[in-house]
Amino acid sequence: MKYIMTLIWSVILVTMLNYVVSSVQNVPFEVVNGLIMSVPVAIMIFIIVAIIPNDPVASEHH
């Protein structure tokens, strides 16, 4: 379920970013570009989550 939701949020956020940038640059908005770019963004998020450790760090009290 976390993979599906990550992909959905990736599609939403990248498409929104695509819309804003295309509006600022005064170029036509194409939804397909946002959909295509959201897949690599989701894959990068999965890789980053796999690399970052999930264990708590033991702190030393001085």
PyMOL Python script that loads the backbone (N, CA, C, O; Angstrom):
from pymol import cmd

cmd.read_pdbstr("""\
ATOM      1  N   MET A   1       0.813  -1.194   0.000  1.00  0.00           N
ATOM      2  CA  MET A   1       0.000   0.000   0.000  1.00  0.00           C
ATOM      3  C   MET A   1       0.859   1.261   0.000  1.00  0.00           C
ATOM      4  O   MET A   1       0.499   2.270  -0.607  1.00  0.00           O
ATOM      5  N   LYS A   2       2.024   1.191   0.702  1.00  0.00           N
ATOM      6  CA  LYS A   2       2.870   2.380   0.750  1.00  0.00           C
ATOM      7  C   LYS A   2       3.462   2.686  -0.630  1.00  0.00           C
ATOM      8  O   LYS A   2       3.732   3.845  -0.944  1.00  0.00           O
ATOM      9  N   TYR A   3       3.662   1.674  -1.438  1.00  0.00           N
ATOM     10  CA  TYR A   3       4.186   1.914  -2.780  1.00  0.00           C
ATOM     11  C   TYR A   3       3.139   2.582  -3.669  1.00  0.00           C
ATOM     12  O   TYR A   3       3.457   3.474  -4.457  1.00  0.00           O
ATOM     13  N   ILE A   4       1.912   2.150  -3.537  1.00  0.00           N
ATOM     14  CA  ILE A   4       0.831   2.738  -4.340  1.00  0.00           C
ATOM     15  C   ILE A   4       0.610   4.191  -3.947  1.00  0.00           C
ATOM     16  O   ILE A   4       0.480   5.056  -4.813  1.00  0.00           O
ATOM     17  N   MET A   5       0.567   4.464  -2.639  1.00  0.00           N
ATOM     18  CA  MET A   5       0.343   5.833  -2.185  1.00  0.00           C
ATOM     19  C   MET A   5       1.526   6.740  -2.541  1.00  0.00           C
ATOM     20  O   MET A   5       1.336   7.911  -2.868  1.00  0.00           O
ATOM     21  N   THR A   6       2.732   6.201  -2.478  1.00  0.00           N
ATOM     22  CA  THR A   6       3.899   6.994  -2.887  1.00  0.00           C
ATOM     23  C   THR A   6       3.812   7.345  -4.360  1.00  0.00           C
ATOM     24  O   THR A   6       4.123   8.472  -4.748  1.00  0.00           O
ATOM     25  N   LEU A   7       3.400   6.408  -5.176  1.00  0.00           N
ATOM     26  CA  LEU A   7       3.252   6.678  -6.599  1.00  0.00           C
ATOM     27  C   LEU A   7       2.131   7.691  -6.861  1.00  0.00           C
ATOM     28  O   LEU A   7       2.279   8.567  -7.713  1.00  0.00           O
ATOM     29  N   ILE A   8       1.027   7.577  -6.144  1.00  0.00           N
ATOM     30  CA  ILE A   8      -0.075   8.528  -6.326  1.00  0.00           C
ATOM     31  C   ILE A   8       0.354   9.934  -5.932  1.00  0.00           C
ATOM     32  O   ILE A   8       0.099  10.886  -6.670  1.00  0.00           O
ATOM     33  N   TRP A   9       1.009  10.079  -4.769  1.00  0.00           N
ATOM     34  CA  TRP A   9       1.465  11.406  -4.351  1.00  0.00           C
ATOM     35  C   TRP A   9       2.537  11.943  -5.280  1.00  0.00           C
ATOM     36  O   TRP A   9       2.604  13.148  -5.521  1.00  0.00           O
ATOM     37  N   SER A  10       3.368  11.068  -5.798  1.00  0.00           N
ATOM     38  CA  SER A  10       4.380  11.494  -6.752  1.00  0.00           C
ATOM     39  C   SER A  10       3.721  12.041  -8.018  1.00  0.00           C
ATOM     40  O   SER A  10       4.142  13.072  -8.543  1.00  0.00           O
ATOM     41  N   VAL A  11       2.696  11.357  -8.503  1.00  0.00           N
ATOM     42  CA  VAL A  11       1.979  11.826  -9.694  1.00  0.00           C
ATOM     43  C   VAL A  11       1.334  13.187  -9.429  1.00  0.00           C
ATOM     44  O   VAL A  11       1.417  14.090 -10.260  1.00  0.00           O
ATOM     45  N   ILE A  12       0.693  13.328  -8.269  1.00  0.00           N
ATOM     46  CA  ILE A  12       0.018  14.582  -7.947  1.00  0.00           C
ATOM     47  C   ILE A  12       1.015  15.736  -7.848  1.00  0.00           C
ATOM     48  O   ILE A  12       0.814  16.790  -8.451  1.00  0.00           O
ATOM     49  N   LEU A  13       2.086  15.533  -7.090  1.00  0.00           N
ATOM     50  CA  LEU A  13       3.028  16.629  -6.854  1.00  0.00           C
ATOM     51  C   LEU A  13       3.857  16.985  -8.092  1.00  0.00           C
ATOM     52  O   LEU A  13       4.098  18.165  -8.350  1.00  0.00           O
ATOM     53  N   VAL A  14       4.288  15.999  -8.847  1.00  0.00           N
ATOM     54  CA  VAL A  14       5.083  16.285 -10.045  1.00  0.00           C
ATOM     55  C   VAL A  14       4.213  16.929 -11.120  1.00  0.00           C
ATOM     56  O   VAL A  14       4.677  17.820 -11.831  1.00  0.00           O
ATOM     57  N   THR A  15       2.969  16.497 -11.250  1.00  0.00           N
ATOM     58  CA  THR A  15       2.076  17.119 -12.224  1.00  0.00           C
ATOM     59  C   THR A  15       1.768  18.564 -11.829  1.00  0.00           C
ATOM     60  O   THR A  15       1.695  19.439 -12.692  1.00  0.00           O
ATOM     61  N   MET A  16       1.588  18.816 -10.541  1.00  0.00           N
ATOM     62  CA  MET A  16       1.376  20.181 -10.067  1.00  0.00           C
ATOM     63  C   MET A  16       2.606  21.041 -10.349  1.00  0.00           C
ATOM     64  O   MET A  16       2.472  22.179 -10.800  1.00  0.00           O
ATOM     65  N   LEU A  17       3.787  20.518 -10.092  1.00  0.00           N
ATOM     66  CA  LEU A  17       5.020  21.248 -10.386  1.00  0.00           C
ATOM     67  C   LEU A  17       5.158  21.502 -11.881  1.00  0.00           C
ATOM     68  O   LEU A  17       5.584  22.580 -12.294  1.00  0.00           O
ATOM     69  N   ASN A  18       4.803  20.525 -12.679  1.00  0.00           N
ATOM     70  CA  ASN A  18       4.833  20.675 -14.130  1.00  0.00           C
ATOM     71  C   ASN A  18       3.891  21.789 -14.580  1.00  0.00           C
ATOM     72  O   ASN A  18       4.239  22.578 -15.459  1.00  0.00           O
ATOM     73  N   TYR A  19       2.704  21.859 -13.984  1.00  0.00           N
ATOM     74  CA  TYR A  19       1.741  22.898 -14.325  1.00  0.00           C
ATOM     75  C   TYR A  19       2.272  24.286 -13.969  1.00  0.00           C
ATOM     76  O   TYR A  19       2.167  25.216 -14.769  1.00  0.00           O
ATOM     77  N   VAL A  20       2.834  24.425 -12.785  1.00  0.00           N
ATOM     78  CA  VAL A  20       3.336  25.728 -12.342  1.00  0.00           C
ATOM     79  C   VAL A  20       4.502  26.184 -13.218  1.00  0.00           C
ATOM     80  O   VAL A  20       4.553  27.342 -13.630  1.00  0.00           O
ATOM     81  N   VAL A  21       5.423  25.292 -13.498  1.00  0.00           N
ATOM     82  CA  VAL A  21       6.580  25.664 -14.312  1.00  0.00           C
ATOM     83  C   VAL A  21       6.161  25.991 -15.738  1.00  0.00           C
ATOM     84  O   VAL A  21       6.695  26.926 -16.335  1.00  0.00           O
ATOM     85  N   SER A  22       5.225  25.244 -16.290  1.00  0.00           N
ATOM     86  CA  SER A  22       4.778  25.545 -17.647  1.00  0.00           C
ATOM     87  C   SER A  22       4.020  26.870 -17.692  1.00  0.00           C
ATOM     88  O   SER A  22       4.079  27.576 -18.699  1.00  0.00           O
ATOM     89  N   SER A  23       3.316  27.216 -16.629  1.00  0.00           N
ATOM     90  CA  SER A  23       2.631  28.513 -16.584  1.00  0.00           C
ATOM     91  C   SER A  23       3.626  29.659 -16.486  1.00  0.00           C
ATOM     92  O   SER A  23       3.449  30.693 -17.131  1.00  0.00           O
ATOM     93  N   VAL A  24       4.664  29.484 -15.689  1.00  0.00           N
ATOM     94  CA  VAL A  24       5.668  30.535 -15.532  1.00  0.00           C
ATOM     95  C   VAL A  24       6.446  30.741 -16.828  1.00  0.00           C
ATOM     96  O   VAL A  24       6.763  31.873 -17.194  1.00  0.00           O
ATOM     97  N   GLN A  25       6.752  29.650 -17.516  1.00  0.00           N
ATOM     98  CA  GLN A  25       7.528  29.753 -18.746  1.00  0.00           C
ATOM     99  C   GLN A  25       6.665  30.023 -19.974  1.00  0.00           C
ATOM    100  O   GLN A  25       7.187  30.186 -21.076  1.00  0.00           O
ATOM    101  N   ASN A  26       5.367  30.071 -19.792  1.00  0.00           N
ATOM    102  CA  ASN A  26       4.419  30.355 -20.879  1.00  0.00           C
ATOM    103  C   ASN A  26       4.522  29.337 -22.016  1.00  0.00           C
ATOM    104  O   ASN A  26       4.587  29.697 -23.192  1.00  0.00           O
ATOM    105  N   VAL A  27       4.535  28.062 -21.635  1.00  0.00           N
ATOM    106  CA  VAL A  27       4.520  26.964 -22.602  1.00  0.00           C
ATOM    107  C   VAL A  27       3.258  26.144 -22.344  1.00  0.00           C
ATOM    108  O   VAL A  27       2.714  26.193 -21.241  1.00  0.00           O
ATOM    109  N   PRO A  28       2.788  25.401 -23.326  1.00  0.00           N
ATOM    110  CA  PRO A  28       1.567  24.606 -23.120  1.00  0.00           C
ATOM    111  C   PRO A  28       1.776  23.500 -22.079  1.00  0.00           C
ATOM    112  O   PRO A  28       2.825  22.857 -22.031  1.00  0.00           O
ATOM    113  N   PHE A  29       0.757  23.301 -21.258  1.00  0.00           N
ATOM    114  CA  PHE A  29       0.789  22.272 -20.211  1.00  0.00           C
ATOM    115  C   PHE A  29       0.409  20.928 -20.805  1.00  0.00           C
ATOM    116  O   PHE A  29      -0.610  20.801 -21.484  1.00  0.00           O
ATOM    117  N   GLU A  30       1.242  19.921 -20.541  1.00  0.00           N
ATOM    118  CA  GLU A  30       0.976  18.557 -20.998  1.00  0.00           C
ATOM    119  C   GLU A  30       1.024  17.622 -19.798  1.00  0.00           C
ATOM    120  O   GLU A  30       2.045  17.529 -19.116  1.00  0.00           O
ATOM    121  N   VAL A  31      -0.071  16.939 -19.544  1.00  0.00           N
ATOM    122  CA  VAL A  31      -0.173  16.049 -18.393  1.00  0.00           C
ATOM    123  C   VAL A  31       0.771  14.861 -18.527  1.00  0.00           C
ATOM    124  O   VAL A  31       1.280  14.358 -17.525  1.00  0.00           O
ATOM    125  N   VAL A  32       1.007  14.411 -19.748  1.00  0.00           N
ATOM    126  CA  VAL A  32       1.822  13.222 -19.981  1.00  0.00           C
ATOM    127  C   VAL A  32       3.243  13.426 -19.455  1.00  0.00           C
ATOM    128  O   VAL A  32       3.846  12.491 -18.928  1.00  0.00           O
ATOM    129  N   ASN A  33       3.780  14.634 -19.592  1.00  0.00           N
ATOM    130  CA  ASN A  33       5.128  14.887 -19.087  1.00  0.00           C
ATOM    131  C   ASN A  33       5.191  14.702 -17.577  1.00  0.00           C
ATOM    132  O   ASN A  33       6.160  14.142 -17.064  1.00  0.00           O
ATOM    133  N   GLY A  34       4.183  15.159 -16.867  1.00  0.00           N
ATOM    134  CA  GLY A  34       4.140  14.972 -15.418  1.00  0.00           C
ATOM    135  C   GLY A  34       4.011  13.511 -15.030  1.00  0.00           C
ATOM    136  O   GLY A  34       4.618  13.067 -14.055  1.00  0.00           O
ATOM    137  N   LEU A  35       3.226  12.764 -15.786  1.00  0.00           N
ATOM    138  CA  LEU A  35       3.064  11.338 -15.497  1.00  0.00           C
ATOM    139  C   LEU A  35       4.361  10.571 -15.743  1.00  0.00           C
ATOM    140  O   LEU A  35       4.717   9.672 -14.982  1.00  0.00           O
ATOM    141  N   ILE A  36       5.054  10.933 -16.803  1.00  0.00           N
ATOM    142  CA  ILE A  36       6.311  10.249 -17.125  1.00  0.00           C
ATOM    143  C   ILE A  36       7.375  10.558 -16.078  1.00  0.00           C
ATOM    144  O   ILE A  36       8.117   9.662 -15.676  1.00  0.00           O
ATOM    145  N   MET A  37       7.464  11.797 -15.634  1.00  0.00           N
ATOM    146  CA  MET A  37       8.495  12.180 -14.673  1.00  0.00           C
ATOM    147  C   MET A  37       8.170  11.731 -13.248  1.00  0.00           C
ATOM    148  O   MET A  37       9.069  11.669 -12.410  1.00  0.00           O
ATOM    149  N   SER A  38       6.919  11.419 -12.958  1.00  0.00           N
ATOM    150  CA  SER A  38       6.573  11.000 -11.604  1.00  0.00           C
ATOM    151  C   SER A  38       7.070   9.590 -11.280  1.00  0.00           C
ATOM    152  O   SER A  38       7.309   9.276 -10.114  1.00  0.00           O
ATOM    153  N   VAL A  39       7.224   8.756 -12.275  1.00  0.00           N
ATOM    154  CA  VAL A  39       7.712   7.395 -12.032  1.00  0.00           C
ATOM    155  C   VAL A  39       9.170   7.403 -11.559  1.00  0.00           C
ATOM    156  O   VAL A  39       9.470   6.745 -10.563  1.00  0.00           O
ATOM    157  N   PRO A  40      10.101   8.120 -12.229  1.00  0.00           N
ATOM    158  CA  PRO A  40      11.469   8.172 -11.687  1.00  0.00           C
ATOM    159  C   PRO A  40      11.554   8.845 -10.316  1.00  0.00           C
ATOM    160  O   PRO A  40      12.395   8.474  -9.496  1.00  0.00           O
ATOM    161  N   VAL A  41      10.695   9.823 -10.065  1.00  0.00           N
ATOM    162  CA  VAL A  41      10.691  10.467  -8.745  1.00  0.00           C
ATOM    163  C   VAL A  41      10.276   9.453  -7.679  1.00  0.00           C
ATOM    164  O   VAL A  41      10.892   9.397  -6.615  1.00  0.00           O
ATOM    165  N   ALA A  42       9.261   8.667  -7.943  1.00  0.00           N
ATOM    166  CA  ALA A  42       8.823   7.646  -6.991  1.00  0.00           C
ATOM    167  C   ALA A  42       9.916   6.603  -6.777  1.00  0.00           C
ATOM    168  O   ALA A  42      10.123   6.152  -5.650  1.00  0.00           O
ATOM    169  N   ILE A  43      10.611   6.218  -7.830  1.00  0.00           N
ATOM    170  CA  ILE A  43      11.703   5.246  -7.706  1.00  0.00           C
ATOM    171  C   ILE A  43      12.836   5.826  -6.863  1.00  0.00           C
ATOM    172  O   ILE A  43      13.415   5.124  -6.035  1.00  0.00           O
ATOM    173  N   MET A  44      13.154   7.108  -7.071  1.00  0.00           N
ATOM    174  CA  MET A  44      14.193   7.741  -6.248  1.00  0.00           C
ATOM    175  C   MET A  44      13.777   7.795  -4.783  1.00  0.00           C
ATOM    176  O   MET A  44      14.617   7.623  -3.899  1.00  0.00           O
ATOM    177  N   ILE A  45      12.508   8.029  -4.514  1.00  0.00           N
ATOM    178  CA  ILE A  45      12.026   8.029  -3.127  1.00  0.00           C
ATOM    179  C   ILE A  45      12.174   6.645  -2.513  1.00  0.00           C
ATOM    180  O   ILE A  45      12.584   6.529  -1.358  1.00  0.00           O
ATOM    181  N   PHE A  46      11.849   5.592  -3.262  1.00  0.00           N
ATOM    182  CA  PHE A  46      12.000   4.231  -2.756  1.00  0.00           C
ATOM    183  C   PHE A  46      13.467   3.921  -2.453  1.00  0.00           C
ATOM    184  O   PHE A  46      13.767   3.271  -1.451  1.00  0.00           O
ATOM    185  N   ILE A  47      14.376   4.376  -3.304  1.00  0.00           N
ATOM    186  CA  ILE A  47      15.805   4.147  -3.086  1.00  0.00           C
ATOM    187  C   ILE A  47      16.293   4.888  -1.851  1.00  0.00           C
ATOM    188  O   ILE A  47      17.035   4.330  -1.042  1.00  0.00           O
ATOM    189  N   ILE A  48      15.878   6.145  -1.701  1.00  0.00           N
ATOM    190  CA  ILE A  48      16.295   6.934  -0.539  1.00  0.00           C
ATOM    191  C   ILE A  48      15.777   6.304   0.750  1.00  0.00           C
ATOM    192  O   ILE A  48      16.504   6.249   1.743  1.00  0.00           O
ATOM    193  N   VAL A  49      14.539   5.830   0.750  1.00  0.00           N
ATOM    194  CA  VAL A  49      13.977   5.186   1.938  1.00  0.00           C
ATOM    195  C   VAL A  49      14.728   3.897   2.261  1.00  0.00           C
ATOM    196  O   VAL A  49      14.893   3.567   3.435  1.00  0.00           O
ATOM    197  N   ALA A  50      15.184   3.163   1.253  1.00  0.00           N
ATOM    198  CA  ALA A  50      15.918   1.926   1.489  1.00  0.00           C
ATOM    199  C   ALA A  50      17.315   2.204   2.039  1.00  0.00           C
ATOM    200  O   ALA A  50      17.853   1.390   2.789  1.00  0.00           O
ATOM    201  N   ILE A  51      17.908   3.338   1.678  1.00  0.00           N
ATOM    202  CA  ILE A  51      19.263   3.654   2.120  1.00  0.00           C
ATOM    203  C   ILE A  51      19.276   4.199   3.547  1.00  0.00           C
ATOM    204  O   ILE A  51      20.153   3.845   4.334  1.00  0.00           O
ATOM    205  N   ILE A  52      18.322   5.046   3.884  1.00  0.00           N
ATOM    206  CA  ILE A  52      18.299   5.677   5.205  1.00  0.00           C
ATOM    207  C   ILE A  52      17.935   4.629   6.253  1.00  0.00           C
ATOM    208  O   ILE A  52      16.945   3.912   6.104  1.00  0.00           O
ATOM    209  N   PRO A  53      18.740   4.543   7.317  1.00  0.00           N
ATOM    210  CA  PRO A  53      18.425   3.551   8.351  1.00  0.00           C
ATOM    211  C   PRO A  53      17.194   3.960   9.149  1.00  0.00           C
ATOM    212  O   PRO A  53      16.922   5.146   9.338  1.00  0.00           O
ATOM    213  N   ASN A  54      16.460   2.962   9.609  1.00  0.00           N
ATOM    214  CA  ASN A  54      15.226   3.195  10.348  1.00  0.00           C
ATOM    215  C   ASN A  54      15.422   3.008  11.850  1.00  0.00           C
ATOM    216  O   ASN A  54      14.503   3.259  12.629  1.00  0.00           O
ATOM    217  N   ASP A  55      16.612   2.568  12.261  1.00  0.00           N
ATOM    218  CA  ASP A  55      16.884   2.302  13.671  1.00  0.00           C
ATOM    219  C   ASP A  55      17.160   3.611  14.412  1.00  0.00           C
ATOM    220  O   ASP A  55      17.745   4.538  13.851  1.00  0.00           O
ATOM    221  N   PRO A  56      16.741   3.679  15.663  1.00  0.00           N
ATOM    222  CA  PRO A  56      17.050   4.877  16.447  1.00  0.00           C
ATOM    223  C   PRO A  56      18.537   4.938  16.780  1.00  0.00           C
ATOM    224  O   PRO A  56      19.187   3.910  16.966  1.00  0.00           O
ATOM    225  N   VAL A  57      19.054   6.143  16.850  1.00  0.00           N
ATOM    226  CA  VAL A  57      20.456   6.342  17.150  1.00  0.00           C
ATOM    227  C   VAL A  57      20.613   6.443  18.670  1.00  0.00           C
ATOM    228  O   VAL A  57      19.912   7.205  19.335  1.00  0.00           O
ATOM    229  N   ALA A  58      21.545   5.656  19.194  1.00  0.00           N
ATOM    230  CA  ALA A  58      21.795   5.692  20.639  1.00  0.00           C
ATOM    231  C   ALA A  58      22.553   6.958  20.984  1.00  0.00           C
ATOM    232  O   ALA A  58      23.603   7.239  20.407  1.00  0.00           O
ATOM    233  N   SER A  59      22.022   7.717  21.922  1.00  0.00           N
ATOM    234  CA  SER A  59      22.688   8.956  22.317  1.00  0.00           C
ATOM    235  C   SER A  59      23.438   8.726  23.628  1.00  0.00           C
ATOM    236  O   SER A  59      22.972   8.021  24.524  1.00  0.00           O
ATOM    237  N   GLU A  60      24.599   9.337  23.705  1.00  0.00           N
ATOM    238  CA  GLU A  60      25.425   9.230  24.909  1.00  0.00           C
ATOM    239  C   GLU A  60      25.186  10.453  25.777  1.00  0.00           C
ATOM    240  O   GLU A  60      25.193  11.585  25.296  1.00  0.00           O
ATOM    241  N   HIS A  61      24.978  10.211  27.046  1.00  0.00           N
ATOM    242  CA  HIS A  61      24.788  11.325  27.972  1.00  0.00           C
ATOM    243  C   HIS A  61      26.117  11.646  28.627  1.00  0.00           C
ATOM    244  O   HIS A  61      26.783  10.759  29.162  1.00  0.00           O
ATOM    245  N   HIS A  62      26.500  12.908  28.587  1.00  0.00           N
ATOM    246  CA  HIS A  62      27.780  13.328  29.180  1.00  0.00           C
ATOM    247  C   HIS A  62      27.561  13.981  30.498  1.00  0.00           C
ATOM    248  O   HIS A  62      28.520  14.399  31.146  1.00  0.00           O
TER     249      HIS A  62
END
""", "prot")
cmd.dss("prot")
cmd.show_as("cartoon", "prot")
cmd.util.cbc("prot")
cmd.orient("prot")
